[in-house]
Amino acid sequence: MVEYIGKRIRTEKRITVRGLAKMADIAPSTISKWENGSAVPDLAALDLVAKAMKVQPFDLVKFV
């Protein structure tokens, strides 16, 4: 199982959900679902978010 842990990185970089959504061209509600655990990003979305936050995609997820 995969858990999205990008919220920690997003908050450390002082990026809002809306700001990240705009940078990655993803709906803010989608990012919120990842952060509250009701959904996980697919690989394409994970790559977009990683590029927007200038991290590696696997920095944003943890395998549980």
PyMOL CGO cylinders between C-alpha atoms (Angstrom):
from pymol import cmd
from pymol.cgo import CYLINDER

trace = [
    CYLINDER, 0.00, 0.00, 0.00, 1.15, 3.54, -0.78, 0.3, 1, 1, 1, 1, 1, 1,
    CYLINDER, 1.15, 3.54, -0.78, 0.63, 6.60, 1.40, 0.3, 1, 1, 1, 1, 1, 1,
    CYLINDER, 0.63, 6.60, 1.40, 1.06, 10.16, 0.11, 0.3, 1, 1, 1, 1, 1, 1,
    CYLINDER, 1.06, 10.16, 0.11, 3.36, 12.12, 2.43, 0.3, 1, 1, 1, 1, 1, 1,
    CYLINDER, 3.36, 12.12, 2.43, 3.87, 15.21, 0.30, 0.3, 1, 1, 1, 1, 1, 1,
    CYLINDER, 3.87, 15.21, 0.30, 1.99, 17.47, 2.70, 0.3, 1, 1, 1, 1, 1, 1,
    CYLINDER, 1.99, 17.47, 2.70, 5.04, 17.68, 4.96, 0.3, 1, 1, 1, 1, 1, 1,
    CYLINDER, 5.04, 17.68, 4.96, 7.25, 18.77, 2.07, 0.3, 1, 1, 1, 1, 1, 1,
    CYLINDER, 7.25, 18.77, 2.07, 4.60, 21.18, 0.79, 0.3, 1, 1, 1, 1, 1, 1,
    CYLINDER, 4.60, 21.18, 0.79, 4.27, 22.88, 4.17, 0.3, 1, 1, 1, 1, 1, 1,
    CYLINDER, 4.27, 22.88, 4.17, 8.05, 23.01, 4.69, 0.3, 1, 1, 1, 1, 1, 1,
    CYLINDER, 8.05, 23.01, 4.69, 8.34, 24.80, 1.37, 0.3, 1, 1, 1, 1, 1, 1,
    CYLINDER, 8.34, 24.80, 1.37, 5.47, 27.11, 2.40, 0.3, 1, 1, 1, 1, 1, 1,
    CYLINDER, 5.47, 27.11, 2.40, 3.35, 26.17, -0.60, 0.3, 1, 1, 1, 1, 1, 1,
    CYLINDER, 3.35, 26.17, -0.60, -0.43, 26.24, -0.26, 0.3, 1, 1, 1, 1, 1, 1,
    CYLINDER, -0.43, 26.24, -0.26, -2.65, 23.52, -1.66, 0.3, 1, 1, 1, 1, 1, 1,
    CYLINDER, -2.65, 23.52, -1.66, -3.98, 26.02, -4.20, 0.3, 1, 1, 1, 1, 1, 1,
    CYLINDER, -3.98, 26.02, -4.20, -0.47, 27.14, -5.10, 0.3, 1, 1, 1, 1, 1, 1,
    CYLINDER, -0.47, 27.14, -5.10, 0.70, 23.58, -5.64, 0.3, 1, 1, 1, 1, 1, 1,
    CYLINDER, 0.70, 23.58, -5.64, -2.41, 22.79, -7.64, 0.3, 1, 1, 1, 1, 1, 1,
    CYLINDER, -2.41, 22.79, -7.64, -1.75, 25.74, -9.91, 0.3, 1, 1, 1, 1, 1, 1,
    CYLINDER, -1.75, 25.74, -9.91, 1.94, 24.86, -10.37, 0.3, 1, 1, 1, 1, 1, 1,
    CYLINDER, 1.94, 24.86, -10.37, 1.16, 21.20, -11.16, 0.3, 1, 1, 1, 1, 1, 1,
    CYLINDER, 1.16, 21.20, -11.16, -2.08, 21.87, -13.09, 0.3, 1, 1, 1, 1, 1, 1,
    CYLINDER, -2.08, 21.87, -13.09, -4.07, 19.58, -10.77, 0.3, 1, 1, 1, 1, 1, 1,
    CYLINDER, -4.07, 19.58, -10.77, -7.33, 20.39, -8.97, 0.3, 1, 1, 1, 1, 1, 1,
    CYLINDER, -7.33, 20.39, -8.97, -6.84, 21.55, -5.36, 0.3, 1, 1, 1, 1, 1, 1,
    CYLINDER, -6.84, 21.55, -5.36, -9.52, 19.06, -4.25, 0.3, 1, 1, 1, 1, 1, 1,
    CYLINDER, -9.52, 19.06, -4.25, -7.45, 16.23, -5.70, 0.3, 1, 1, 1, 1, 1, 1,
    CYLINDER, -7.45, 16.23, -5.70, -4.40, 17.24, -3.68, 0.3, 1, 1, 1, 1, 1, 1,
    CYLINDER, -4.40, 17.24, -3.68, -6.56, 17.54, -0.56, 0.3, 1, 1, 1, 1, 1, 1,
    CYLINDER, -6.56, 17.54, -0.56, -7.83, 13.98, -1.10, 0.3, 1, 1, 1, 1, 1, 1,
    CYLINDER, -7.83, 13.98, -1.10, -4.25, 12.73, -1.27, 0.3, 1, 1, 1, 1, 1, 1,
    CYLINDER, -4.25, 12.73, -1.27, -3.31, 14.61, 1.89, 0.3, 1, 1, 1, 1, 1, 1,
    CYLINDER, -3.31, 14.61, 1.89, -6.28, 13.35, 3.90, 0.3, 1, 1, 1, 1, 1, 1,
    CYLINDER, -6.28, 13.35, 3.90, -5.71, 9.76, 2.76, 0.3, 1, 1, 1, 1, 1, 1,
    CYLINDER, -5.71, 9.76, 2.76, -8.91, 9.23, 0.78, 0.3, 1, 1, 1, 1, 1, 1,
    CYLINDER, -8.91, 9.23, 0.78, -6.99, 8.81, -2.50, 0.3, 1, 1, 1, 1, 1, 1,
    CYLINDER, -6.99, 8.81, -2.50, -3.44, 8.33, -3.77, 0.3, 1, 1, 1, 1, 1, 1,
    CYLINDER, -3.44, 8.33, -3.77, -1.90, 9.96, -6.83, 0.3, 1, 1, 1, 1, 1, 1,
    CYLINDER, -1.90, 9.96, -6.83, -1.21, 8.03, -9.99, 0.3, 1, 1, 1, 1, 1, 1,
    CYLINDER, -1.21, 8.03, -9.99, 2.34, 8.08, -11.31, 0.3, 1, 1, 1, 1, 1, 1,
    CYLINDER, 2.34, 8.08, -11.31, 1.72, 10.84, -13.85, 0.3, 1, 1, 1, 1, 1, 1,
    CYLINDER, 1.72, 10.84, -13.85, 0.22, 13.16, -11.22, 0.3, 1, 1, 1, 1, 1, 1,
    CYLINDER, 0.22, 13.16, -11.22, 2.96, 12.26, -8.76, 0.3, 1, 1, 1, 1, 1, 1,
    CYLINDER, 2.96, 12.26, -8.76, 5.55, 13.28, -11.34, 0.3, 1, 1, 1, 1, 1, 1,
    CYLINDER, 5.55, 13.28, -11.34, 3.82, 16.64, -11.96, 0.3, 1, 1, 1, 1, 1, 1,
    CYLINDER, 3.82, 16.64, -11.96, 3.69, 17.42, -8.24, 0.3, 1, 1, 1, 1, 1, 1,
    CYLINDER, 3.69, 17.42, -8.24, 7.30, 16.34, -7.72, 0.3, 1, 1, 1, 1, 1, 1,
    CYLINDER, 7.30, 16.34, -7.72, 8.49, 18.62, -10.52, 0.3, 1, 1, 1, 1, 1, 1,
    CYLINDER, 8.49, 18.62, -10.52, 6.45, 21.51, -9.13, 0.3, 1, 1, 1, 1, 1, 1,
    CYLINDER, 6.45, 21.51, -9.13, 8.02, 21.07, -5.68, 0.3, 1, 1, 1, 1, 1, 1,
    CYLINDER, 8.02, 21.07, -5.68, 11.49, 20.25, -7.09, 0.3, 1, 1, 1, 1, 1, 1,
    CYLINDER, 11.49, 20.25, -7.09, 11.77, 16.85, -5.40, 0.3, 1, 1, 1, 1, 1, 1,
    CYLINDER, 11.77, 16.85, -5.40, 11.90, 13.25, -6.57, 0.3, 1, 1, 1, 1, 1, 1,
    CYLINDER, 11.90, 13.25, -6.57, 8.51, 11.51, -6.99, 0.3, 1, 1, 1, 1, 1, 1,
    CYLINDER, 8.51, 11.51, -6.99, 9.34, 8.86, -4.40, 0.3, 1, 1, 1, 1, 1, 1,
    CYLINDER, 9.34, 8.86, -4.40, 10.05, 11.58, -1.82, 0.3, 1, 1, 1, 1, 1, 1,
    CYLINDER, 10.05, 11.58, -1.82, 6.27, 12.18, -1.86, 0.3, 1, 1, 1, 1, 1, 1,
    CYLINDER, 6.27, 12.18, -1.86, 5.12, 8.66, -1.02, 0.3, 1, 1, 1, 1, 1, 1,
    CYLINDER, 5.12, 8.66, -1.02, 5.83, 5.99, 1.53, 0.3, 1, 1, 1, 1, 1, 1,
    CYLINDER, 5.83, 5.99, 1.53, 5.16, 2.30, 1.23, 0.3, 1, 1, 1, 1, 1, 1,
    CYLINDER, 5.16, 2.30, 1.23, 3.27, 0.84, 4.19, 0.3, 1, 1, 1, 1, 1, 1,
]
cmd.load_cgo(trace, "trace")
